[in-house]
Amino acid sequence: MANLFNSFHVTICPGLDPNPNNLVASTTFYSESTGAMLCLARIETDPADRTQLRMTVGSGDPSLTFELKEFIKEQLITIPMGSRAIVPAAGQGPAPSVAQPPSPANLADDPGALLAGLL
C-alpha cells in the first residue's frame, strides 16, 4: 500500500501511529486560494480481516479533504475487470451452478485478494 501512496506523491509517515497495522501518509496541496495546505490520511487495517479498511482524511479545507478522500478511494477500489459471466437469454431459465474451488485466475478478480496484496 505504501507503493500505491508513493506513486501519487503522498508520503508515508512512519511512527505517527503506534499501531503497526495502520498507515499514516501526508502530502501538501498547493492552490491559488488556500496556498500550501497540509493533508493527512490514515488507513486502519485489521490483520484478521484484510478485506476491509477504515480511511480517515483531513486537511484545513473541507472541499480538499473530500476530494482527496475520493481520489484515494478510487485508487484503492480500482480493480481490473475480468471476463463477465454469460447471461442466459430470456425464457431459457437460469444456468445450473456448480460449486468449484477458486482457481488462481479467479483470485486475480477477487477484491479481497487484491486488497490483501496491497497490505
Secondary structure, 3 states (H helix, E strand, C coil): CHHHHHHCCCEECCCCCCCCCCEEEEEEEEECCCEEEEEEEEEEEECCEEEEEEEEEEECCHHHHHHHHHHHHHHHHCCCCCCCCCCCCCCCCCCCCCCCCCCHHHHCCCHHHHHHHHC
